[in-house]
Amino acid sequence: MKRTIAIGDIHGGLRALTQVLNKVEVKDEDKLIFVGDYVDGWSEAAQVVQLLIELSQKIECVCIKGNHDVWTEAWLRSGEVNPVWYMHGGKETMESYEVFSDEEKQIHLNFFENMPLYHLDDENRLFLHAGFTSVKGVEFEVNPEYFYLDRTLWEMVLTMKTDIGEDESIFPKRLKLYKEVYIGHTPTTNFGVEVPMHAMNVWNIDTGAAFKGKVSAINVDTKVVYQSDNLPDLYPDETGRNKG
């Protein structure tokens, strides 16, 4: 039976991604949906992107663009180093590309350029990196940057009372539009949680791989979760995006 597996932020952790894919035991008929931020953090960012390119040639993969991917795409295109990006994992990403040829970098740039900002499946489940703000849905979003930068969606569902009915006037219109929404961008470890978090109909599957957490995957039908080891254990000689 075909499975749909959503995979959270990776941030250059190739070893963690490989662990998760092995635990999932990916089959040819499966569909993998990655919610973005493949780069910036640990030392194998370019290698993660290469794996995703190769995997996409074998099975159905949807690789959504995250904010760190936007930064890396801009650097691959122009060579210009955004100082904010450099300080938040860009340095490690640049170093990971030192062993790649110009031709290989161009292939990666094309891959980044063709990443969608969101994905809506046949069961009205929405997948995107961060969130959206339009009460009419993603097709009506005024600023596409919100798809990889917005935190208001997640902040809203975290503070909602679970007994509010959809028929009540204060129920957020955004939440009525989709069966489920899957996001990354805001680590669950910020809230002391090491597994994907569920609030209302939104699932946050960023479990802090950029810092001290794990890469997580979830079967969106069964809600079975697969996780890597903590990234500092897999990269003991590195700090990722941890400071100090």
N, C-alpha and C positions, 0 to 999 in steps of 0.2 A: 504493500500500500504506500502511495506517495505521501511523504511527510513534508511539512513546511517548518523549517528550523530558522529561528531568528537569532542572530549573533551580535553581541554587544561590542562596545569599544575595545580596540586591540592595542593601539598605541605602540606599534613596533615590536610587540611581544610575539614573535614568530613561534617560539617554543610553546607558549601558552595556547596559541591558536591551533597548533598541531596537536597538542594534547586534547583540546576540546573536540576537534574533528575526529580524532581517533575514538573518543568516548561516544560520540554520536554514531559512529560506524556508518558514515555517509554512503548511501546507495545511489546508483545511477539515476533512479527515478525521483530522488528527493529534490526539493527546492530550498536553497539557502538564501536567506535575506540578511545582509550585513547592514547595520544601521549607522556605519560611518566611523570616522577617526581611526584609520588604519595606521597612521604615522604619528611621530612626535612623542618621544618618551624613552623607550628602550632602543637597543642598538640595531635592530633588524627591520627597520621601517620599509626600506626598499625591497627587502626579501619578502615581507608580508604582501606587498603589492604584487610582486612577481608570482607568489603562490596564488593570489586571487585571480590574476590573469590566466594562469594555467588551469585553475579549477573551473573558471568560467567557460573554458573550451571543452570541458568534459561533461559538466552537469549544469542545470539551470541555476544561475546565481544572479541575485540582484544586489549590487553594491551601491548603496546610497552615500551621498557626499556629506561629510561632516565639516565642521569649521577648520579643523587642522588639515583636512584634505584640500580645502580651498587655499590655505596658505602654501602648502607644498606645491599645488598646481601652479600657483603664481610664480613661485621660485623656479620651477622647471621650465616655465615658459620664458621668463625674462632674465633669470639669474639674479634678480634683485632680492636682497635679504631683508625681510620685514623684521625690525628689531624686537617687536613683541613676540612674533613667531619664534625667533632665534632663542629667546629666553624661556619659551614654553615648549621645548622639545625640538625645535627646528635644527639646533646644532647637531643633535644626534641623527636626525633624518638626513641632513646634508652629508654627514660622515658615512652613513650607510650607503650612499650613492657613489662613493669614491671608486668602488670596484665595478661600476656599471658604465658601459660605453655610451657615447652620445646617441647612438641608434637605439639602445635599450631605454635610455631616458626618454626619448621621443615616444616610444611605445607606451611608456608609463604615463606620459603627459596626455596622450590620446585617451588612455583609459580613464584618467581623472576627468578629462573634459566631457566624456560621455556618461559620467555617473548621473543618475537622476537625483533630484532633491527629495523625492518621496515616491512611495509605491503603494498602490491600492489594489488589493487582490480581489478575486472573484467572490469572496465572502464578505466584502466591505470592511476588511481589516486594513488599517492604515499603518504604514511603516515610514518613519522619518527620523532624522538625527535628533532634533531638539523639540520642536513644537510648531504650532501655528496659532494665529490670532484671529483670523476672520471667522465671524459667526456663520458665514455661508459655506465655509470649507476651504480646502487647500487650493481649489481652482480660482478662488477669489482673493487669495492672499495678496496684499498690496506690495509688500516688500519680501522678495524671495529669501533674503538673508535670515528672516525669522525661522525658516525651515531648519537652519543649522545653528541658530543663536538663541532662540526663544526659550525662556525658562518659566514663563507665566502659566503655561498649560500644566506643567508638573506642580508648580507651587499651588495652583488652584485646586487640583484634585487632592493634594495632601491635606488641605485645610477644610475640605468639604465634609459635612455631616453625612454619614452613609444612609440616613433615613429620609433624605430629601428625595421626593418622587419626581419622575420626569415630567409629570403633569403640573408641577408647581412652577410659578412664574419665575422664581429665582434659580431654577435649574439651568446651568450653563448650556446655551444652544450648541456650543462646539461639541459637547459630549454626546448629543443626540444624533450627530451626523454619521458616526461610524460604529460598527459593532465593537471593535477594539482598536486601540492605538498602541503601537510599540515604539519606544524612543530610547535614546542613550543620552549622552551629553552631560548629565548631572550624576556624578557617582553616588550610588546608594550608600557607599561607605561614609559619605558626608553625614548620614543619618544613623551611623552605627550598624548598618545592615550589610551583610556580606553576600546576599543572594538577591535576585531580581525582586523588585518591589511592585506591588499591585495596589492601585488606588482608583476607585470607581472603575471605569473601563480602560484605564491606561496602565501599561506595563513598562517600567523602567528597567532596562537590562544592561545598563552601564554599571558594573560592579567594581569600579575603581582600578582597572588594569594599568592606568597611567601612573598610579601611585603604589599602594601596598596591597591592592586587591587582586581580583582574578578576571580572566576572560570568561564570560558566561554565554551559554546558548540555551534556548528554550524551544521545545516543541509546542507550537502555538495551538495545536488541537488538544493535546493531552496535558500540557503545562509541566511536563517533565523537564527538569533543569540539568544541564551538564556544565561542569566548571573545571577550569584548570587549577593548578597550584597557584599560590600567591606569587605574583611576578617577582618580588625581590628574592624569593627562593630559587626561581629559575634563572635569574641574572644576579648572582651574589656579588659580583664585582662592579655592579652598576647602581646608580641611584634613581634611574627613571626621572620622573618629574618631582621626586621628593626633594625637599630642600633641607640641608643640614644633616 
